[in-house]
């Protein structure tokens, strides 16, 4: 299931503080969310369930689903631009356009050394 727009991941310290406030100080979920600036009181309730069932380790679990792609990696950007250049050169030749000097068409080789 997709996350709601604007949903936030809270650090372990915030989760543990929310649990402490509930168990040791007996604050209501609404009071805890106001004090710690947490949007949803149900989230604190879920943290409590997880903490009681699995302990601190349950709150540290990584997010489910596919890990985020590092779209800003330099290698990925270079690979994309090289592929784009190769396609544009091939299209120009297909359309019968002359390429400027020094633009030879070479087979595209990605970072891993695979040619296409």
N, C-alpha and C positions, 0 to 999 in steps of 0.2 A: 504494500500500500504506500502510495506517495505521501510525503510529508506535507503539511500545510505550509503555505507561503508565510514566511516570517518566523517559522518555528526555529527554536534555538537549542543548541546543545550546551548544557551547563557543566562546568568543571566539577571534578570529584569533591573538591573542598566545599562548594556550595551545597551539593547533595548531602554531604555529611553534616554540615551546619544545620540544614533544614531538619534532618533526622534528630539531631541533638536538641534543637529547639522544641520539637514535638515530644520527644521522650523525657528529657530532663526538665524542661520548663513548662511543658504541658500546653504550649500555645496551639491555637486552632490553625487549621490549614490556611485559612484566609489571612490570619495574622502573620503567618510565616511567609506567605507569598508577598504580602505588602512590605514586610521588613527586608526581605532579600531581593525584592524586585523581580519576582518570578511571575510570569504571565498567567499560568494556569494552576489553580489549586489542586486539580486532579493529578498533575504531574508529581507533586509532593506525595500525594497519596500512593501513587504507583511506586515511587522510590521507597516508601515505607514497606510496601508489600515485598518488593525485591530484597530489601535489606533484611527483613525478618526471615525470608525464605533462603537467601543465599549469602547473606553477610556483605561485608564491604566489597568483596570480589565481584559480586553481582552488579554493583554499580559501576565497575570499571570495564564492563564488557564493551568490546568494540561495536560500532554501528553495524547493523545488518545490511545486506545488499552488496552491490558491486562497489568496490572502492572508487573514489573519485579519480578521474583522469587528470594528470598534471598537464593541463593544456598550455602552460607557459614554458614548458621545457624547451630549451634551445635546440636540442637534437630533433624533437618533433617538428618544430617550426621550420628548420632547415630541410628536413625530409619532405615536408609539405610543399615548400617553395620550389625545391628541385623537381618534384613531380609535376607541379603546375607549369614550370618553365618548359619541361619536356613536352607536355601536352600542347602548349601554345605554339611551340616550334613545329610540332608535327601538324597542327592545324594550319599554320601559315604555309607550309609546304603543300599540303593537300589542296589549299585554295589557290595555289600557284603564285604565292607572293614570294618575293625575294627576301632573304634574311640579311640583316646588316652583316658586315664583315666581322669575323671572329665568333659568330654564333653557329658553331657546328652542332649537328644533332648527334648526340652520343647516347648509348643506351643508359637508362637511368639505373643507378646502383644505390640502394638504400644503405643506411648506416651499418646494417648487419652484413653487407656485402652481397646481397641477393640482387641479381639483375632481373629486369622485367622484359 
